[in-house]
Amino acid sequence: MRRGENIVARMSDLVGRTPLLEVCTTATGSRLLVKLEQFNPTGSAKVRMAREMITSAERSGALAPGGRIVEPTSGNTGLGLALIAVERGYRFTAVVDHHASAGKLRAMAAMGADLVYVGEPGTGGPSTVVRRAKAAELVAEDPTAFWPDQHNNPANRVGYRGLARELLADLFGDVDHLICAIGTGGSLCGTAAELRALGSRVRTVGVEPKGSIIFGGEPGRYWQTGSGSPAGFPVGRNVDYAQIDEGCQVGDVPAFATARVLARRTGLMMGGSAGAALYVALQRLGGLPPGSTVVTLVCDAGEKYLDSVFDDEWLRAKGLLAPDVEEEVAGLLAGHSGAVPPPRNEDAATPDLVVHP
């Protein structure tokens, strides 16, 4: 590269500096912004923490040159690790299940990842517990193997410090509310911790699928990928409850409906977990103090979910296609300048949105 040219030498040099998009603004000046992390290499926020986890392992000696990275993943962390493995000369084995987006799995394989499957097609939701057991088995068999363990590795949260700094640099004022899907905990808790370390008075809301156990409640099956923790899975140490002011659970139907409506009304495509967070944000925007700034992290691109969230037949087969809920979400988006209706609740015993203070 010649002096003065704006050229990078590696794909990972393009990580960060992702844009903010204003989805809507109320009559009182409150606005809903989304951080578009699909503009990162691999199309996801997870590349931030994948890079940090590998860098930390290199510094500590846990990962030697030419070694093997092994990680159970639903896709986005795996894509980030696959990229870093390519750049730094490591072998990468992703332990996956058939619940993951087929596009994510093909992309990992295209970058040279070895995919080890657990479970059988069509057997239910994510096999998080089984994936971890298989990863432990593979690591025990290979002395060169390193398991980053995204759920418990503190470098996961460290990887999002830059995201927090980007938010404050791009805004005139503070982030008043950060409403985000929570899976490993790294993106929400790492971003919140750094915002607060920099003086922010941000209030945080973590959003998980209904059926996940991070915020309590009855465990159950869900189809949102990369978010939540199923029954039998110990909540990882990167879920720092001290950084989470409130927890919410959102069902698959409103989560997917929100993603589909946003695509049709704004051209912004996102996955189901981001749809769940946007559903909560849209529910609350009209009731916030005037001039509030709400930020939601859209951690990856909706194009990865063309075979699920945006596939009518896939949704219909699972009982998740709900035009009436999509109409409700469209009304929330269109009515941002007035009072926001209460959450939809067809079944009082199993509401679509459950709040845990």
N, C-alpha and C positions, 0 to 999 in steps of 0.2 A: 504494500500500500504506500502510495506517495503522500508526502506531507500535504495536509489540507483536504485530502479526499475523505469523504464520509463512507468508508467501506470497513466492514468487520471481517475478521479472519475465521470466526467459528459461528455456528448457528446459535450457540448459547450466549454469545455476545449481544444478541438481540433480545434477551430476556428483560422484561420490565418496560417502564415508560409507556404503559398501555393507556388508552384514552378513556375518558369519562363521557357518557352519553346521558343527556337529560331526557327522561321518559315523559315526565309531566310536571306541571307546576300548578299549584292551587291558586285561587283568587287571593289568598292571604300571603302568597309568596313562598309557601313551603314547596320544596322541590324534591323529586325522586330521581337520583342519579344512579347509573349502573357503571361499574368498573369493568371494562370489556377485556377480560383476561384471555379471550381467544386470540388476541393479537400477539400473544407470546409464541415462540417456536413450540411446536407440538400442539398448539391451539388450546392451552390450558394454563391455569395458575400453578398447577402442580410441578411444573418444570422449575419454578423458583426453589421449592423445597427439595426437589430431587438433586439439584445441583449442590445445594448447601449440605445435604446429608452425605454425599459422596466426597465433597471437599473436606468435611469434618473427619470422615473415616480415613482419608489419605493423611491428614495431619496427625491423627492418633496412631497410625500404623495398622488399624483394623482391616484396611483394604490394601493389599500389596499390588505392585505393578503386574498386569496380566491376570489378575484375579477374576473371580466370578461373583457377580451381584445376583442375589436371589431375593425376590419380593412377591408376596401375594398382593394382587391388585385387581381392581375392577376396570382399569384401563388408563386413566389419566396419569397417575403416578408412574405406571409402567412406561408410558410414552416418554415421560421426562427422564426416567432412568435409562431407557433405551438410547435416547439422544446423548446423554453424558457418557454412556458406555462406548458408543461409537467414537466420540471425540477423544476419549482417554484410553482406549485400547483394552476395555474390559469385556468379558463375556457377560451376558445378561439372561437370566431365566426368570420369566414371569409365571407365577402360579395363578391361574385364572379359572373361571367357571363359565357356563353357557349363559349366565344372566347378563354378562357384560355386553356392551355394544359390539356388534360384529365388526363395525368399521374401526373401532379402537384396536381390536385384536389383530385385524389385518395390517393396520399401520405399525404395530409393534413388530410383527413378523417381517414387514417390509424393511425395517431398520435392523434386522438381524437377530431379534430376540428369539429365544427358545421358549415356546409356550407349552406349559405343562397344565393339562386340564384336570379338574376334579369335578365330580358329580356327572349327571346325565342331562341331556337337553330336555327342557320342558318339565323339570322336577320342582320348580318353585322359585323362590327369591334367591338372593345372594348367598353363596356358601362360604361366608367369611370365616367361620370357625374351621371348616374343613381345609380351606386354603392355607390358613396359618399352620395347621398341623402338617400339611404336605411340605410347606416351606421349611419348617423345622427339621423334617426328615431329610430333605435335600442338603441342607447346610451341615447336618451331622455326618453325611456321607462324603463331603468334599472339604478337605482342609484349606482350600484356597477360597472358599465361599464366604461372602459377607452378606448378612441380612440387615438392610437399613432399618427395618421395622418402623415404618412411618407413623404408627399409632403411638409409639413410646419414645422415639428419637427426638431429643430436644432441638436438634438442628432443623427439624421440620418447622417449628415456630420461628426460629431465627431467620429462616428463608423468606419470611414475609415482612421483615423490617423495612425493606426497600419499598414494598407496596404502601405501607403506612406513610412513609416520607413522600411518596409520589402524590398521595391524596392531599396532604397538607400543602404541597408545593403547587398543586393545580387549582386550589380553592382560595377564594378570598374569605377567610373565616374558618370556622371549625367544622368538623364532621359531627353533627348533633346526634345522629342515630346510625348505627351500623347494624343492618339486618341481613344475616347470612346463613346459608345452609351450613350445617356442622356434620363433619364426618370424623376425620382423625382429630379435628380440633385445631390443627395448625394454622389454617388461613384466618379463621375468626379470632382465635385467642392470640396468635402471634401478631396479627395486625392491631388488635385492640391494645395489647400490652405496649407496643411501640408508640401508638398514638398517644396513650396516656403518659408514657415516659417523655414525650415531646410536649406535654402540657395540654393535650386535648381533654375535654370533659365529655367525651363520647358516651352514649348509652348504647349497650349492645343487646341484640336479640339473636339467639341461636335458634335455627329452624331445622328440625329433623323430620323424617317420615313418620306418619302414624304407624305404630308397630315397632318402632325403634325404642331402645331402652335408656338412652342417654339422660333423658329428663324424667324417667319413670313412666308409669302407666303400664297398660297391658301389652305384652309383646305380641307381634303378629307379622304376617307376611306383607312385604311391600315391594314395589317395582322401581322405585327411585334408586339410581345407581350412584355410588360414590358418596353417599350420605347416610348418617345414622349408624347404629350398631344393633344387630339382631339379638334375639334371645340366646343366651349361652356364651356371648362374646363379652369379655371384660372390657369395660370402657378404658381406652388408653390414657396414658398420662398427659398427652397433649391436649386433652379436654380439660382446660383449666377453668373450673367453675367460678373462681374468683374474678375472671375476666368476662363472665357472662351474666348480665343483669336479669335476663329473662329467657326462658325456653319455651318454644312452641312446637307442636306437632301438627303437620299438615298431611292430609290423605293424598293418595296418588291422583284421584280424580281432579281436585282443584289445582294440584301442582302441574299436571299435564295440560289441563285446560288453559292455565295462565300462559304456559310456554307457547301453546298453539295460537292463542289470541294475540300475544305480543308479536309473533311472527307475521300474522295477517295484517295487524294494524300499524306496525312500525317497521317491519322488515328485519327486526332483530330476532335471531333464532337462538334458543338456549335449551339446555337439558331440563329434566324434571326437577332436580334439586334446586336449581336457580329459579324455576317456575314457582316452587313452594315459597321461597324467600320473597319473591316479587308479589305473590298472593298476600302474604302478611303485610308487606309494605303498602300495597294498594288499599288494604283494609284500613290502615291506620293513618294514612297521609292526611286526610281531611280533618282529623281530630287533633293534630299536633299544633303547638304554638306557632303563631305567624312567623314566617321567615325561616322555618326549620330546614336543615339540609339532611336528607336521608340518603345513605349510600348502601347499595347492595352489590356484592361481588358476583358477577356472572363468570363462573370459573372455567367454562369451556363453551364450545360452539354447538349450536343445535344441529348442524349438519352431521354430527356423530350419532344422532338419534333418529335418522330418517326411517330406520327399520323398527322403531318402537314408538316414541312419543308422537311422531308425525305420520304414523302409519295407521289409518283408520281400522284396517282389518286386525292388526295386532291389538289395538285397544279394545275393539269389539269382542274379540275372543276372550279377553280377560275381564270383561265387564267394566271397562274404564272409559269408554267413549260416551261423553255426556254433553250433548249440544246445549242443554239448558244451563249447565254450569259455565260453559264457554260464553253463553249470553250474559250470565251474571258478571263474569270477569270483564267482558267488553263494557258493561255498564259502569263498573268501577273505574275503568280507564277513562271512559268518556265523561264521567261525572266527577272528576277530580276537583272541580272548583266549588263543589257543594258538600253537603254532609254525606259521609260514606256509609252505605248500608251495613248492618251487622253481618258477621260471617254466616254463610249458608250452613244450615244444620238440619239435614233431612231426618236424621235419627238421633234423638236426644241422648241415647245411651252410648253412641259411638260417633261423636261429632267429627267433622272434617278438619276442624282446627281446635286444638287443645292447648291452653296456655298454662305454663308452669311458672309462677312467680319466682 
